[in-house]
Amino acid sequence: MFTTRPYKKTKLEAWFDANQTFPNARNYSYSEFPNKFTWHPRPGIWKERKRGDVIGRLSEVHSSSGELLYLHMLLLRKKGSRSFEDLKTVNGHIHETFKEAYAALGLLQNDNQWHEAIAENSHTSLPPQLRAIFVNILAYSPISDPLRLWEANWQYEDLKNYVLAEIEKLFNDIGKSLKDYATMPFPSEVYFSNAVNRLLQEETSYDKEELKILHEKNHGMLNPEQKNVYDSIIQNIYNKVGGVFFVYGSGGCEGKIVLHVASYGITVVLLPGGRTAYSRFHIPLKLYQDSTAGIRHGTDIAELIQQTDLIIWDEAPIQHRHAFESVDRSLRDIMSAIDKRRAKKPFGGITVVFGGDYR
């Protein structure tokens, strides 16, 4: 005999119920709800929060998701809804679709849904994903003001033209161009040229004066043992003799390029200009004893490495040794183009400092 499990309501359906049960619940949108209520999965109900503060957010929805996108937008705005029909009700009229309800709120006239879509995805999406979302919105959605969408959402003035160039490349892949949108700016051809190394420019565009002040502040706090390590590393860098160091620590150069990487993605967000070791050095996902990192001669990353004086690799103890070995082989190969003797030096003669906590 087959038995059926009792149906458990989704968080959204339970939100409708909570709005009928708790008068106070009707003061919050679905995305705001976890601030004042907690979800209990076994009974499938929301209960009033007794302590603590939580920031709630909805899962991202792609700009081409149709009705799901407009449902998502309504959940960000409408408060106290008690059913799907209630969500689609505006000024007493029940609309056929979530899009019609969103439009009845006057939110389609100025492309607000697209601004909100980019803003919502910006919390967790990487720059390439945000560029892809921007291209999808322009290519497949009825947008009234592409320039306003661009001006309101692009970041980092120094990288503006590089972002435009990357967006143009994405458009080219689907047979379109930024030139199809009369108001959108178009980058100079120089930004499409290999002569402009974006990676190198990123690593040489830091505020040196600000970093100098920070360096002097932290340098004065070093204890004798730490200062000894610091002096040894700096001496190796300026004498260009290379070397490999490991700094054991718990918890976590003027005109010179330092690449800061970490083995774990969450740590990267705490590092200025940090990257994961996998993304920076193109380490293959499947590692073997004789693996090499995917860095080719003549590429931007190869040029960046050839001008690098120091690599700091955080959280090294959790990284598989084949990852270090693959980077070592590739760096020896890349640096041998400068000096054949560097092919015999660890990491091509670049000073490398590993850090981490074995605990």
Residue pairs with C-beta under 8 A, 6 or more apart in sequence:
8 44
9 17
9 44
9 45
11 39
11 46
12 30
12 75
14 39
14 44
14 45
14 46
15 25
15 30
15 33
15 46
15 81
16 81
16 82
16 83
16 84
16 86
17 45
17 46
18 25
18 33
18 37
18 45
18 46
19 25
19 26
19 80
19 81
19 82
20 82
22 37
22 48
24 36
24 48
25 33
25 36
25 37
25 46
25 80
26 79
26 80
27 79
27 80
28 35
28 36
28 79
28 80
29 75
29 76
29 77
29 78
29 79
30 58
30 75
30 76
30 81
31 56
31 57
31 58
31 75
31 76
32 56
32 79
33 46
33 56
34 49
34 54
34 55
34 56
35 49
35 53
35 54
35 55
35 56
36 48
36 49
37 46
37 47
37 48
37 49
38 46
38 47
38 48
38 49
39 46
40 46
40 47
57 120
57 123
58 72
58 75
58 76
58 120
60 120
60 121
60 124
60 125
61 68
61 69
61 72
61 117
61 120
62 69
62 133
62 136
63 69
63 114
63 117
63 133
63 136
63 137
63 140
63 141
64 136
64 140
64 141
65 72
66 99
67 97
67 98
67 99
69 113
69 117
70 97
70 98
70 99
70 101
70 102
70 113
71 87
71 98
72 120
73 98
73 102
73 107
73 113
73 116
73 117
74 87
74 88
74 98
74 101
74 102
75 87
76 116
76 120
77 105
77 107
78 87
81 87
85 94
87 98
87 101
88 94
88 95
88 96
88 97
88 98
88 100
88 101
89 95
89 101
90 101
90 104
90 105
91 104
93 104
95 101
95 104
99 108
102 108
102 113
107 113
109 144
110 144
110 145
111 143
111 144
111 145
111 148
111 149
114 137
114 141
114 143
114 149
115 149
115 152
115 153
117 133
117 137
118 130
118 133
118 134
118 137
118 149
118 153
119 153
121 129
121 130
121 133
122 130
122 153
125 133
127 163
128 166
131 163
131 166
131 167
131 170
132 170
134 149
134 150
134 153
134 167
135 167
135 170
135 171
135 174
137 143
137 149
138 146
138 149
138 181
139 171
139 174
139 176
143 149
145 183
146 181
146 183
146 184
147 181
147 183
147 184
147 185
150 184
150 185
154 160
154 163
158 205
159 202
161 187
161 188
161 191
162 187
162 191
162 198
164 178
164 185
164 186
164 187
164 191
165 187
165 191
165 192
167 178
168 177
168 178
168 186
168 187
168 192
169 192
171 177
171 178
171 180
178 184
178 185
178 186
179 186
190 196
194 300
197 300
197 303
197 304
198 300
199 300
199 301
199 303
199 304
200 257
200 300
200 303
200 304
200 307
202 273
203 257
203 258
203 259
203 273
203 304
204 257
206 272
206 273
208 254
208 255
212 254
219 230
222 230
229 245
229 247
232 245
233 243
233 245
233 310
233 351
233 353
234 253
236 242
236 243
236 351
237 253
237 256
237 309
237 310
237 351
240 309
240 349
241 349
242 342
242 345
242 346
242 347
242 348
242 349
242 350
242 351
243 346
243 351
243 352
244 346
244 347
244 351
244 352
244 354
245 351
245 352
245 353
245 354
246 316
246 353
246 354
246 355
246 356
247 353
247 354
247 355
248 355
248 356
248 357
248 358
249 355
249 356
249 357
250 357
250 359
251 357
252 267
252 270
252 314
252 357
253 309
253 310
256 309
256 310
257 304
257 307
257 308
257 309
257 310
258 308
258 309
258 310
258 311
258 312
259 275
259 280
259 304
259 305
259 308
259 310
259 311
259 312
260 271
260 272
260 273
260 274
260 275
260 312
260 314
261 268
261 274
261 275
261 276
261 277
261 280
261 281
261 311
261 312
261 313
261 314
262 268
262 271
262 274
262 276
262 277
262 313
262 314
262 315
263 276
263 277
263 313
263 314
263 315
263 316
263 318
263 319
263 323
263 356
264 276
264 315
264 318
265 276
267 274
267 314
267 315
268 274
268 275
268 276
271 314
277 283
277 313
277 319
277 323
277 327
278 285
278 323
280 301
281 293
281 295
281 326
281 327
281 330
282 293
282 294
282 295
282 301
283 291
283 293
283 294
283 323
283 326
283 327
284 291
284 293
284 294
284 326
287 320
287 322
287 323
287 326
288 322
289 322
289 325
291 322
291 325
291 326
291 329
292 326
292 329
292 330
292 333
293 326
293 327
293 329
293 330
293 331
294 330
295 301
295 302
295 305
295 330
295 331
295 333
295 334
296 302
297 333
297 334
297 337
302 334
305 331
305 334
305 335
305 348
305 350
306 334
306 335
306 337
306 338
308 350
309 350
309 351
310 350
310 351
310 352
310 353
311 347
311 350
311 351
311 352
311 353
312 352
312 353
312 355
313 319
313 352
313 353
313 354
313 355
314 355
314 356
315 355
315 356
316 324
316 354
316 355
316 356
317 356
317 357
317 358
318 356
327 347
328 346
328 347
331 347
331 348
331 350
332 342
332 343
332 344
332 345
332 347
332 348
333 343
333 348
334 348
335 342
335 343
335 345
335 348
335 349
335 350
336 342
336 343
336 348
339 349
342 348
342 349
346 352
